[in-house]
Each structure stands twice: as structure tokens, then as C-alpha cells.
Amino acid sequence: MTLAQLRALIAVAEHGGFTAAADHTGMSQPAVSRAVAALERELGAALFVRHRDGIALTEAGRRAVSRAREALRHFDLVRADVAAAAGQITGELRLASLPSATGTLIARLLRAFTDRYPQVRVRLFEGVDDDIRAWLHRGAAEVGVVTLPAPGLDTVPLSTHDMVAVLPAGHPLADQAVVHLADFAGRPFILTTAGCRPLIMTAARASDVRLDVAFEASGPAAILEMVAAGLGVSIVPTLGLPADLGAVVTRPLKPGMTRSLGLAVPSLADCGPAARAFLDQLAAFTT
């Protein structure tokens, strides 16, 4: 069993196929196939099941990928930890972010971080809260932007911002200076499937308001488009809202709602030098 084989295994699992894995690892597609086949022979079990629409991990494959990620993480940390002991931060930082936070919060942190630690390679990928938490728990990401609270993860506060009502410009509620949660009762509501969902549902229950959920969408961009089309009203965070909302207006909520974001790691005691340095960079921005 070799490191190249483990990296090939993880790449195939993450990218959903041998050709895509080859593109991301710099290996040829036949080399990736041979590496996975050699692992399967050595382990005595099929790691992937091939079908007409692609491939999927077997149960043995899921366990192998989990252990391979753990093994490679510790292997990569050997060099990084030794370099850190000598005062150098090197290696790779795998950072996962919410799309709304990337440009507004993370970009400036990354600029300062890469200026200070040019030897660290940064891999940035985006997803919704559930994606990011899963990536952190299985080791695909080292640091992630998540909605707080985040049970099971160690977190550092990043930002708190308001939630607002979003309405079609000609909607009756758009004439009000403030929208009460009770005003949403009986109106078609577009509910996010992302991290803000529990905040919205908890606030509605606290105000004894039953939301008439007509549609669900994952991101603010999709929700804004649906609101503009007159499909319903919604609640979204102010973070990342475009300056020009077109046919959509926002109004403050009563009672007020806020969303808090944090940088999360699986364990503060066990994060690598690059991840620790990125968290320290946040501390430098907030002190």
C-alpha cells in the first residue's frame, strides 16, 4: 500500500470517477485505475461498484476512504509540524466556505494569510452548511465557515449579521417599515434549506407563527430570484446581499433575528500548523 494509491483512492471518491480523479491528481487515467485496482487486490475487497451512470463506494470503500484521509492527514502533518517547529508554516490549507461569506469575509483573511505564509497552498471550496460540516468531520476540509452553534466542532466567532424579510417590490408588506413574523402567516413562504433554516423555524415557533412553506431553495441567490418572480416571501441574512436587488426589497424584522458565523475545526487541540495560523489570522483581524 502506497501513498500514491491512497491519494488516488480519495481522488476517485471525491470527484466521482477515474478520469476526473486523474485531472485533479496529475496522474494518467490508467495510472489511477491501476492504483485503485492494486489496493483492491491487496485489501481483498471491492472499493467501488461500477454501474452505467458511474461509480459508487462500497461499504468497504467508504471505510477505506475514511482511514486513507486520516492516514494522509497525519503523513502530511509530519513535514508541516517539523517546519513549524523551525518557525515555518508550510503545507496545504483546505478551507470550506459558504458562498455568501467567501467574498465578504474570507477573501480579506486569505489575502493577509497568503501574504504572510506564501509557502502554504490554499484549496478553497464552497458549499452549504451541511456540506461543510460533513467535509470537516470526514477530514476533507480542515477549516470551515459554519452557522453557529456547531455541536461537535470547535469554533471561533467570525461575524454576526441581521436577518431581513425579502419581498417583491409591489407586495403589500413592502409598504411597511418593519415586517413582523406574524405578517408571514398565510402567505406563500420560500424557506431556505441551508444553515439559516433552524433559526427561521425556531423564531417562527417562538412567535407562534405557522409558515406556509410553498417552496424551498438552498441559497440566497435562488431565493431572491423566486421572490422577484412573485412566488412568495422569505427571510435571508444581510451578508452577501447584492447592492442592486432589482424587483426585491428588504425590510427589518420584528422580533429581530441575527445569524452568527464562525470558523470551525474538528479539534483545536489537533489542527495542523496552517489551520492554526489561519485561525490566528482571524484573531489578528478582530483585536
RABELFEN-V726467 format. One record per pair of residues at least 6 apart in sequence whose C-alpha atoms are under 8 Angstrom apart, sorted by the first residue. I is the first residue (numbers start at 1). GAP is how many residues later the second one is. D is the distance in whole Angstrom. If there is no record, write none. Layout:
# RABELFEN-V726467
((I:GAP:D) (I:GAP:D))
This chain:
# RABELFEN-V726467
((1:38:7) (1:41:7) (3:69:7) (4:31:7) (5:27:8) (5:30:5) (5:31:6) (5:33:8) (5:34:7) (6:59:8) (6:62:6) (6:66:8) (7:61:8) (7:65:8) (8:13:7) (8:17:7) (8:24:6) (8:27:7) (8:28:7) (9:26:8) (9:27:6) (9:56:7) (10:55:6) (10:58:7) (10:59:7) (11:10:5) (11:11:8) (11:13:7) (11:14:7) (12:6:6) (12:8:7) (12:9:5) (13:43:8) (13:44:7) (13:52:8) (14:7:8) (15:6:6) (16:38:7) (16:39:7) (16:40:8) (17:37:7) (17:38:6) (18:11:6) (18:14:6) (18:15:6) (19:10:5) (21:8:8) (21:11:7) (22:6:5) (22:7:5) (22:10:6) (40:6:6) (40:7:6) (45:15:7) (46:12:7) (46:14:7) (46:15:7) (47:10:6) (47:11:5) (47:12:8) (47:13:6) (47:14:4) (47:15:8) (47:17:8) (48:7:6) (48:8:5) (48:9:4) (48:10:5) (48:13:6) (49:6:6) (49:7:5) (49:8:6) (49:9:6) (50:6:7) (66:72:7) (69:69:8) (69:70:6) (69:71:7) (70:69:7) (73:66:8) (76:15:7) (77:14:8) (77:195:6) (79:12:8) (80:9:7) (80:10:6) (80:11:6) (80:192:7) (80:193:7) (80:194:8) (81:191:7) (81:192:6) (83:6:6) (83:7:7) (84:6:8) (84:189:7) (89:28:6) (89:30:7) (89:31:7) (89:184:6) (89:185:6) (89:188:8) (90:27:7) (90:29:5) (90:30:5) (90:31:8) (90:183:8) (90:184:7) (91:28:7) (91:29:5) (91:30:6) (91:183:7) (92:28:5) (92:29:5) (92:30:6) (92:31:7) (92:182:7) (93:27:7) (93:28:6) (93:29:5) (93:30:6) (93:49:7) (93:50:8) (93:181:6) (93:182:6) (94:28:6) (94:29:5) (94:30:6) (94:31:8) (94:46:7) (94:47:5) (94:48:5) (94:49:7) (95:27:7) (95:28:6) (95:29:5) (95:30:7) (95:46:6) (95:47:6) (95:48:5) (95:49:6) (96:28:6) (96:29:5) (96:30:5) (96:31:7) (96:36:6) (96:45:6) (96:46:8) (96:47:6) (96:48:5) (96:49:6) (97:9:8) (97:27:7) (97:28:6) (97:29:5) (97:30:6) (97:35:7) (97:47:6) (97:48:5) (97:49:8) (98:28:6) (98:29:6) (98:30:6) (98:31:7) (98:47:6) (98:48:7) (99:27:6) (99:28:7) (99:29:8) (100:139:6) (100:140:5) (100:141:8) (101:44:8) (101:138:7) (101:139:7) (103:137:8) (104:135:7) (104:136:6) (109:169:8) (109:172:7) (109:173:7) (109:176:8) (112:169:8) (113:165:7) (113:168:7) (114:6:7) (120:154:7) (126:6:8) (128:66:6) (128:67:7) (128:90:8) (128:91:8) (129:17:6) (129:18:7) (129:65:6) (129:66:5) (130:64:7) (130:65:7) (132:9:8) (132:12:6) (132:13:7) (132:14:7) (133:11:8) (133:13:7) (135:6:5) (136:6:6) (136:7:7) (136:8:7) (136:129:7) (136:130:6) (137:129:6) (142:123:6) (142:124:7) (142:129:7) (142:133:7) (143:120:7) (143:121:6) (143:122:5) (143:132:6) (144:119:6) (144:120:5) (144:121:7) (145:116:7) (145:117:6) (145:118:5) (145:119:6) (146:49:8) (146:115:6) (146:116:6) (146:117:6) (146:118:7) (147:48:6) (147:49:7) (147:112:7) (147:113:6) (147:114:5) (147:115:6) (148:111:8) (148:112:6) (148:113:5) (148:114:6) (150:114:8) (152:114:7) (153:111:6) (153:112:6) (153:113:5) (153:114:7) (154:110:6) (154:111:5) (154:112:6) (154:113:6) (154:114:6) (155:107:6) (155:108:5) (155:109:4) (155:110:6) (156:106:5) (156:107:5) (156:108:6) (156:123:8) (157:103:8) (157:104:6) (157:105:4) (157:106:6) (158:102:7) (158:103:5) (158:104:4) (158:105:6) (158:124:8) (159:101:6) (159:102:5) (159:103:7) (160:98:7) (160:99:6) (160:100:4) (160:101:6) (161:76:7) (161:77:7) (161:78:7) (161:97:5) (161:98:6) (161:99:7) (162:75:6) (162:76:6) (162:77:8) (162:94:8) (162:95:6) (162:96:4) (162:97:6) (163:72:7) (163:73:5) (163:74:4) (163:75:6) (163:89:8) (163:90:7) (163:93:8) (163:94:5) (163:95:5) (163:96:7) (164:71:5) (164:72:6) (164:73:6) (164:74:7) (164:86:6) (164:87:6) (164:88:5) (164:89:6) (164:93:8) (165:14:7) (165:68:7) (165:69:6) (165:70:5) (165:71:7) (165:85:5) (165:86:5) (165:87:6) (165:88:6) (166:58:7) (166:61:7) (166:67:6) (166:68:5) (166:69:6) (166:70:7) (166:82:7) (166:83:6) (166:84:5) (166:85:7) (167:6:7) (167:7:6) (167:60:6) (167:61:8) (167:65:8) (167:66:5) (167:67:7) (167:81:6) (167:82:5) (167:83:6) (168:6:7) (168:59:6) (168:60:5) (168:61:8) (168:62:6) (168:64:8) (168:65:7) (168:79:6) (168:80:5) (168:81:6) (169:59:8) (169:78:5) (169:79:5) (169:80:5) (173:6:7) (173:10:8) (174:75:7) (174:76:8) (174:77:7) (176:75:8) (177:74:7) (177:75:7) (178:73:6) (178:74:5) (178:75:6) (178:76:7) (179:72:6) (179:73:6) (179:74:5) (179:75:6) (180:73:6) (180:74:5) (180:75:7) (181:23:7) (181:26:7) (181:28:7) (181:72:7) (181:73:6) (181:74:7) (182:25:7) (182:26:8) (182:27:6) (184:25:8) (184:27:7) (184:49:8) (185:24:6) (185:25:6) (185:26:6) (185:27:7) (186:24:8) (186:25:7) (186:26:6) (187:24:8) (187:25:6) (187:45:7) (187:46:7) (188:23:8) (188:24:5) (188:25:6) (188:26:5) (188:27:8) (188:43:7) (188:44:5) (188:45:6) (189:22:7) (189:23:6) (189:24:5) (189:25:5) (189:26:7) (189:43:5) (189:44:5) (189:45:6) (190:23:6) (190:24:6) (190:25:5) (190:26:5) (190:27:7) (190:33:7) (190:36:8) (190:37:8) (190:41:8) (190:42:6) (190:43:6) (190:44:5) (191:6:7) (191:22:6) (191:24:6) (191:25:5) (191:26:6) (191:43:6) (191:44:8) (192:24:6) (192:25:5) (192:26:5) (192:27:7) (192:28:8) (192:31:8) (193:23:6) (193:24:6) (193:25:5) (193:26:8) (194:24:5) (194:25:7) (196:40:8) (196:41:8) (196:63:7) (199:60:8) (200:35:8) (203:54:8) (204:6:7) (204:7:7) (214:18:8) (217:6:6) (220:16:7) (220:21:8) (223:11:7) (224:24:7) (226:6:7) (227:6:6) (227:7:7) (227:21:7) (228:18:8) (228:19:5) (228:20:5) (237:21:8) (237:22:7) (263:16:7) (265:6:7) (268:8:8))
